Amino acid sequence: MSDTSAPQPAVALPIQIHAQYVKDLSFENPKAPASLQPQSEAPRIEVNVDVQAAKVADNDLYEVVLKITASGKNSTSQLFLAELTYGGLFTLQGIPEDSLHPVLLIECPRILFPFARAIIAEVTRDGGFPPLLIQPVDFASMYRQSAGSGDASETSGAAPAASTPPVIN
């Protein structure tokens, strides 16, 4: 009978996260305080997501950047505009060359997204609006769409404008 309580050696995972950070954050509320008064119509919310990745050093260190742009508009004006560029530093080890691109543009953004989503929710709330809760993003579908349009050779991918349910009163 083997002893299962013996300590197991640590196994290095293929994806290591070294840092996550806000590279750029902007929030505009151009019509305040009028934009914060009750509106006669529900605002149109648009969210765009872009992913980019680049090698940072000669080793296996990569920067993956999520750029999220969220805007709320009514029929006459812009209510708010939130722009976030959120990055992460990743070491990718033991990943075959043909899998590197999908890992950078699917798995790494999947790790970063919940943190970026929380920042957008907080900044819209701090701007006087209800928190904007961005729906989950299917980075695999984004990657396939980008690959289908011939952009797969570049290390970036963009999601088309996606509408999220209105959350502003």
ChimeraX commands (.cxc) that place a marker at each C-alpha (Angstrom):
marker #1 position 0.00,0.00,0.00 radius 0.5
marker #1 position 1.50,3.36,-0.99 radius 0.5
marker #1 position 1.61,6.39,1.26 radius 0.5
marker #1 position -0.49,9.12,-0.43 radius 0.5
marker #1 position 0.33,11.67,2.27 radius 0.5
marker #1 position 3.93,12.05,1.10 radius 0.5
marker #1 position 4.63,15.48,-0.39 radius 0.5
marker #1 position 4.56,15.58,-4.16 radius 0.5
marker #1 position 7.18,17.52,-6.13 radius 0.5
marker #1 position 5.95,20.80,-7.58 radius 0.5
marker #1 position 5.17,20.64,-11.28 radius 0.5
marker #1 position 5.73,23.76,-13.37 radius 0.5
marker #1 position 2.61,24.70,-15.30 radius 0.5
marker #1 position 2.95,25.77,-18.93 radius 0.5
marker #1 position 1.41,29.21,-18.22 radius 0.5
marker #1 position 2.88,31.36,-15.46 radius 0.5
marker #1 position 1.46,34.78,-14.62 radius 0.5
marker #1 position 4.03,37.30,-13.43 radius 0.5
marker #1 position 1.93,40.48,-13.30 radius 0.5
marker #1 position -1.43,41.99,-14.19 radius 0.5
marker #1 position -1.79,45.74,-14.55 radius 0.5
marker #1 position -3.78,48.68,-15.84 radius 0.5
marker #1 position -1.88,50.25,-18.74 radius 0.5
marker #1 position -4.51,52.89,-19.47 radius 0.5
marker #1 position -7.90,53.72,-18.00 radius 0.5
marker #1 position -10.25,56.47,-19.09 radius 0.5
marker #1 position -13.81,57.33,-18.16 radius 0.5
marker #1 position -15.79,60.17,-19.69 radius 0.5
marker #1 position -19.15,61.43,-18.54 radius 0.5
marker #1 position -19.44,64.38,-20.96 radius 0.5
marker #1 position -23.03,65.39,-20.21 radius 0.5
marker #1 position -22.92,65.19,-16.39 radius 0.5
marker #1 position -24.99,65.97,-14.45 radius 0.5
marker #1 position -27.75,65.73,-17.10 radius 0.5
marker #1 position -26.65,62.19,-18.03 radius 0.5
marker #1 position -27.25,61.07,-14.43 radius 0.5
marker #1 position -30.86,62.20,-14.32 radius 0.5
marker #1 position -33.65,59.72,-15.09 radius 0.5
marker #1 position -33.77,59.03,-18.81 radius 0.5
marker #1 position -36.92,58.54,-20.90 radius 0.5
marker #1 position -35.32,55.66,-22.81 radius 0.5
marker #1 position -32.98,52.80,-22.03 radius 0.5
marker #1 position -29.45,53.56,-23.21 radius 0.5
marker #1 position -27.73,51.61,-25.96 radius 0.5
marker #1 position -24.66,49.91,-24.54 radius 0.5
marker #1 position -21.82,48.86,-26.83 radius 0.5
marker #1 position -18.80,46.87,-25.76 radius 0.5
marker #1 position -15.78,46.14,-27.94 radius 0.5
marker #1 position -12.94,43.85,-26.95 radius 0.5
marker #1 position -9.54,43.59,-28.61 radius 0.5
marker #1 position -6.69,41.25,-27.69 radius 0.5
marker #1 position -3.04,41.72,-28.55 radius 0.5
marker #1 position 0.06,39.79,-27.59 radius 0.5
marker #1 position 3.76,40.42,-28.06 radius 0.5
marker #1 position 6.98,38.78,-26.99 radius 0.5
marker #1 position 8.67,40.94,-24.35 radius 0.5
marker #1 position 12.07,39.29,-24.07 radius 0.5
marker #1 position 14.23,36.67,-25.73 radius 0.5
marker #1 position 12.96,34.06,-23.30 radius 0.5
marker #1 position 9.36,32.83,-23.13 radius 0.5
marker #1 position 7.95,36.07,-21.66 radius 0.5
marker #1 position 4.90,37.60,-23.38 radius 0.5
marker #1 position 2.67,40.58,-22.76 radius 0.5
marker #1 position -1.02,40.01,-23.45 radius 0.5
marker #1 position -3.22,43.11,-23.56 radius 0.5
marker #1 position -7.00,43.34,-23.41 radius 0.5
marker #1 position -8.50,46.58,-24.67 radius 0.5
marker #1 position -12.12,47.08,-23.67 radius 0.5
marker #1 position -14.18,50.02,-24.86 radius 0.5
marker #1 position -17.66,50.42,-23.40 radius 0.5
marker #1 position -20.05,53.21,-24.25 radius 0.5
marker #1 position -23.57,54.16,-23.30 radius 0.5
marker #1 position -25.64,56.38,-25.58 radius 0.5
marker #1 position -29.21,57.56,-25.82 radius 0.5
marker #1 position -30.85,58.92,-28.95 radius 0.5
marker #1 position -29.35,62.38,-28.51 radius 0.5
marker #1 position -26.00,62.05,-26.77 radius 0.5
marker #1 position -23.13,60.05,-25.37 radius 0.5
marker #1 position -23.83,59.19,-21.73 radius 0.5
marker #1 position -20.46,57.65,-20.92 radius 0.5
marker #1 position -17.33,56.20,-22.48 radius 0.5
marker #1 position -15.04,53.82,-20.59 radius 0.5
marker #1 position -11.76,52.62,-22.09 radius 0.5
marker #1 position -9.47,50.14,-20.39 radius 0.5
marker #1 position -6.18,48.69,-21.55 radius 0.5
marker #1 position -5.35,45.85,-19.17 radius 0.5
marker #1 position -2.18,43.81,-19.50 radius 0.5
marker #1 position -0.59,40.70,-18.16 radius 0.5
marker #1 position 2.93,39.27,-18.29 radius 0.5
marker #1 position 3.01,35.54,-18.96 radius 0.5
marker #1 position 5.73,32.96,-19.31 radius 0.5
marker #1 position 4.74,30.13,-21.64 radius 0.5
marker #1 position 6.90,27.03,-21.34 radius 0.5
marker #1 position 6.70,23.73,-23.13 radius 0.5
marker #1 position 3.95,24.85,-25.47 radius 0.5
marker #1 position 4.42,23.68,-29.07 radius 0.5
marker #1 position 5.03,26.49,-31.56 radius 0.5
marker #1 position 1.78,25.76,-33.42 radius 0.5
marker #1 position -0.21,26.12,-30.17 radius 0.5
marker #1 position 1.50,29.29,-28.95 radius 0.5
marker #1 position -0.72,31.72,-30.88 radius 0.5
marker #1 position -4.04,30.26,-29.63 radius 0.5
marker #1 position -2.76,30.10,-26.05 radius 0.5
marker #1 position -1.76,33.78,-26.20 radius 0.5
marker #1 position -5.06,34.91,-27.71 radius 0.5
marker #1 position -7.49,32.53,-25.99 radius 0.5
marker #1 position -6.17,31.22,-22.68 radius 0.5
marker #1 position -4.25,34.28,-21.47 radius 0.5
marker #1 position -7.13,36.72,-22.13 radius 0.5
marker #1 position -9.48,34.26,-20.40 radius 0.5
marker #1 position -7.32,34.65,-17.29 radius 0.5
marker #1 position -7.24,38.47,-17.52 radius 0.5
marker #1 position -10.89,39.09,-18.41 radius 0.5
marker #1 position -12.55,38.77,-14.97 radius 0.5
marker #1 position -10.20,41.40,-13.55 radius 0.5
marker #1 position -10.74,43.80,-16.46 radius 0.5
marker #1 position -14.51,43.23,-16.22 radius 0.5
marker #1 position -14.44,44.21,-12.54 radius 0.5
marker #1 position -12.51,47.40,-13.31 radius 0.5
marker #1 position -15.08,48.45,-15.94 radius 0.5
marker #1 position -17.91,47.74,-13.49 radius 0.5
marker #1 position -16.25,49.84,-10.80 radius 0.5
marker #1 position -15.37,52.78,-13.04 radius 0.5
marker #1 position -18.91,53.04,-14.43 radius 0.5
marker #1 position -20.28,52.85,-10.89 radius 0.5
marker #1 position -17.80,55.50,-9.72 radius 0.5
marker #1 position -18.89,57.63,-12.69 radius 0.5
marker #1 position -22.43,57.77,-11.29 radius 0.5
marker #1 position -24.02,54.94,-13.30 radius 0.5
marker #1 position -24.98,51.43,-12.25 radius 0.5
marker #1 position -22.04,49.05,-12.66 radius 0.5
marker #1 position -21.68,47.85,-16.24 radius 0.5
marker #1 position -21.45,44.08,-16.03 radius 0.5
marker #1 position -19.89,42.91,-19.28 radius 0.5
marker #1 position -21.07,39.52,-20.45 radius 0.5
marker #1 position -18.41,36.77,-20.68 radius 0.5
marker #1 position -16.37,36.85,-23.88 radius 0.5
marker #1 position -15.79,33.73,-25.98 radius 0.5
marker #1 position -12.11,34.25,-26.82 radius 0.5
marker #1 position -11.97,30.96,-28.74 radius 0.5
marker #1 position -14.75,32.15,-31.05 radius 0.5
marker #1 position -13.01,35.52,-31.42 radius 0.5
marker #1 position -9.81,33.70,-32.37 radius 0.5
marker #1 position -11.56,31.50,-34.92 radius 0.5
marker #1 position -13.30,34.53,-36.43 radius 0.5
marker #1 position -9.98,36.37,-36.66 radius 0.5
marker #1 position -8.29,33.31,-38.19 radius 0.5
marker #1 position -11.11,32.98,-40.71 radius 0.5
marker #1 position -10.65,36.55,-41.87 radius 0.5
marker #1 position -6.95,36.00,-42.55 radius 0.5
marker #1 position -5.66,37.81,-39.46 radius 0.5
marker #1 position -4.33,34.69,-37.76 radius 0.5
marker #1 position -0.74,35.46,-38.74 radius 0.5
marker #1 position -0.82,38.56,-36.55 radius 0.5
marker #1 position -0.87,38.22,-32.80 radius 0.5
marker #1 position -4.11,40.05,-32.20 radius 0.5
marker #1 position -7.81,39.49,-32.35 radius 0.5
marker #1 position -10.83,41.70,-31.98 radius 0.5
marker #1 position -14.39,41.03,-31.03 radius 0.5
marker #1 position -17.05,42.78,-33.02 radius 0.5
marker #1 position -19.23,45.23,-31.19 radius 0.5
marker #1 position -21.34,43.31,-28.75 radius 0.5
marker #1 position -24.41,44.66,-27.10 radius 0.5
marker #1 position -24.95,43.88,-23.48 radius 0.5
marker #1 position -28.32,44.24,-21.80 radius 0.5
marker #1 position -28.91,47.81,-20.61 radius 0.5
marker #1 position -28.12,48.23,-16.94 radius 0.5
marker #1 position -28.53,51.98,-16.64 radius 0.5
marker #1 position -31.82,53.39,-15.40 radius 0.5
marker link #1:1,2 radius 0.2
marker link #1:2,3 radius 0.2
marker link #1:3,4 radius 0.2
marker link #1:4,5 radius 0.2
marker link #1:5,6 radius 0.2
marker link #1:6,7 radius 0.2
marker link #1:7,8 radius 0.2
marker link #1:8,9 radius 0.2
marker link #1:9,10 radius 0.2
marker link #1:10,11 radius 0.2
marker link #1:11,12 radius 0.2
marker link #1:12,13 radius 0.2
marker link #1:13,14 radius 0.2
marker link #1:14,15 radius 0.2
marker link #1:15,16 radius 0.2
marker link #1:16,17 radius 0.2
marker link #1:17,18 radius 0.2
marker link #1:18,19 radius 0.2
marker link #1:19,20 radius 0.2
marker link #1:20,21 radius 0.2
marker link #1:21,22 radius 0.2
marker link #1:22,23 radius 0.2
marker link #1:23,24 radius 0.2
marker link #1:24,25 radius 0.2
marker link #1:25,26 radius 0.2
marker link #1:26,27 radius 0.2
marker link #1:27,28 radius 0.2
marker link #1:28,29 radius 0.2
marker link #1:29,30 radius 0.2
marker link #1:30,31 radius 0.2
marker link #1:31,32 radius 0.2
marker link #1:32,33 radius 0.2
marker link #1:33,34 radius 0.2
marker link #1:34,35 radius 0.2
marker link #1:35,36 radius 0.2
marker link #1:36,37 radius 0.2
marker link #1:37,38 radius 0.2
marker link #1:38,39 radius 0.2
marker link #1:39,40 radius 0.2
marker link #1:40,41 radius 0.2
marker link #1:41,42 radius 0.2
marker link #1:42,43 radius 0.2
marker link #1:43,44 radius 0.2
marker link #1:44,45 radius 0.2
marker link #1:45,46 radius 0.2
marker link #1:46,47 radius 0.2
marker link #1:47,48 radius 0.2
marker link #1:48,49 radius 0.2
marker link #1:49,50 radius 0.2
marker link #1:50,51 radius 0.2
marker link #1:51,52 radius 0.2
marker link #1:52,53 radius 0.2
marker link #1:53,54 radius 0.2
marker link #1:54,55 radius 0.2
marker link #1:55,56 radius 0.2
marker link #1:56,57 radius 0.2
marker link #1:57,58 radius 0.2
marker link #1:58,59 radius 0.2
marker link #1:59,60 radius 0.2
marker link #1:60,61 radius 0.2
marker link #1:61,62 radius 0.2
marker link #1:62,63 radius 0.2
marker link #1:63,64 radius 0.2
marker link #1:64,65 radius 0.2
marker link #1:65,66 radius 0.2
marker link #1:66,67 radius 0.2
marker link #1:67,68 radius 0.2
marker link #1:68,69 radius 0.2
marker link #1:69,70 radius 0.2
marker link #1:70,71 radius 0.2
marker link #1:71,72 radius 0.2
marker link #1:72,73 radius 0.2
marker link #1:73,74 radius 0.2
marker link #1:74,75 radius 0.2
marker link #1:75,76 radius 0.2
marker link #1:76,77 radius 0.2
marker link #1:77,78 radius 0.2
marker link #1:78,79 radius 0.2
marker link #1:79,80 radius 0.2
marker link #1:80,81 radius 0.2
marker link #1:81,82 radius 0.2
marker link #1:82,83 radius 0.2
marker link #1:83,84 radius 0.2
marker link #1:84,85 radius 0.2
marker link #1:85,86 radius 0.2
marker link #1:86,87 radius 0.2
marker link #1:87,88 radius 0.2
marker link #1:88,89 radius 0.2
marker link #1:89,90 radius 0.2
marker link #1:90,91 radius 0.2
marker link #1:91,92 radius 0.2
marker link #1:92,93 radius 0.2
marker link #1:93,94 radius 0.2
marker link #1:94,95 radius 0.2
marker link #1:95,96 radius 0.2
marker link #1:96,97 radius 0.2
marker link #1:97,98 radius 0.2
marker link #1:98,99 radius 0.2
marker link #1:99,100 radius 0.2
marker link #1:100,101 radius 0.2
marker link #1:101,102 radius 0.2
marker link #1:102,103 radius 0.2
marker link #1:103,104 radius 0.2
marker link #1:104,105 radius 0.2
marker link #1:105,106 radius 0.2
marker link #1:106,107 radius 0.2
marker link #1:107,108 radius 0.2
marker link #1:108,109 radius 0.2
marker link #1:109,110 radius 0.2
marker link #1:110,111 radius 0.2
marker link #1:111,112 radius 0.2
marker link #1:112,113 radius 0.2
marker link #1:113,114 radius 0.2
marker link #1:114,115 radius 0.2
marker link #1:115,116 radius 0.2
marker link #1:116,117 radius 0.2
marker link #1:117,118 radius 0.2
marker link #1:118,119 radius 0.2
marker link #1:119,120 radius 0.2
marker link #1:120,121 radius 0.2
marker link #1:121,122 radius 0.2
marker link #1:122,123 radius 0.2
marker link #1:123,124 radius 0.2
marker link #1:124,125 radius 0.2
marker link #1:125,126 radius 0.2
marker link #1:126,127 radius 0.2
marker link #1:127,128 radius 0.2
marker link #1:128,129 radius 0.2
marker link #1:129,130 radius 0.2
marker link #1:130,131 radius 0.2
marker link #1:131,132 radius 0.2
marker link #1:132,133 radius 0.2
marker link #1:133,134 radius 0.2
marker link #1:134,135 radius 0.2
marker link #1:135,136 radius 0.2
marker link #1:136,137 radius 0.2
marker link #1:137,138 radius 0.2
marker link #1:138,139 radius 0.2
marker link #1:139,140 radius 0.2
marker link #1:140,141 radius 0.2
marker link #1:141,142 radius 0.2
marker link #1:142,143 radius 0.2
marker link #1:143,144 radius 0.2
marker link #1:144,145 radius 0.2
marker link #1:145,146 radius 0.2
marker link #1:146,147 radius 0.2
marker link #1:147,148 radius 0.2
marker link #1:148,149 radius 0.2
marker link #1:149,150 radius 0.2
marker link #1:150,151 radius 0.2
marker link #1:151,152 radius 0.2
marker link #1:152,153 radius 0.2
marker link #1:153,154 radius 0.2
marker link #1:154,155 radius 0.2
marker link #1:155,156 radius 0.2
marker link #1:156,157 radius 0.2
marker link #1:157,158 radius 0.2
marker link #1:158,159 radius 0.2
marker link #1:159,160 radius 0.2
marker link #1:160,161 radius 0.2
marker link #1:161,162 radius 0.2
marker link #1:162,163 radius 0.2
marker link #1:163,164 radius 0.2
marker link #1:164,165 radius 0.2
marker link #1:165,166 radius 0.2
marker link #1:166,167 radius 0.2
marker link #1:167,168 radius 0.2
marker link #1:168,169 radius 0.2
view
